[in-house]
Amino acid sequence: MTASTTINKGEFPSEGNSTSNVLHQKVLGSRRFSNYWWATVVSIGSVGFLLAGISSYLKVNLLLVTDPTQLVFYPQGLVMGLYGSAGLLLSLYLWLTVLWDIGGGYNDFNRETGKVKIFRWGFPGKNRRIEIDCSTQDVQSVRVDIREGINPRRSLYLRVKGRRDIPLSPVGQPMSLQELETQGAQLARFLEVPLEGL
């Protein structure tokens, strides 16, 4: 599951209006299992390639599983070293995105104060904290975007007066249709706006 929802001051009943005034959705960013998995795999593979390249140059076996000293340094050892270096840079990037939790944050909808706050973490710099604030009065609808194919996309957007549509769903693996429909209907019911796109 990529987003968790917390409802304060009561829960949504199965039918009827909600007694809750605050809806808080936590959005999972880069700290997901698949990113940890790929960062680990790329790190191990790139270290292996780099050690194989160094072993072929020094003629000293630095690996436990094979003997790369039999490789000719130019071109095989050199290419292995370059692959290892590129892999280390890629794994560094993956580990940093996990560390910085890129894309993580929350969606906060408060009917008491009449405010909507969307917060996400970005890359370090002056735009590290991405915050969008607007009034619940300006929210026109909740839009569902479903695109199937090679690169499927299933996302929720908040349509606000005078702004571009604001994405609410986490980036990455698309949500299931049932989860998308449930979250969209719950949010539209909470904000008392129409649900578009289904």
Disulfide bonds with the S-S distance in Angstrom:
none
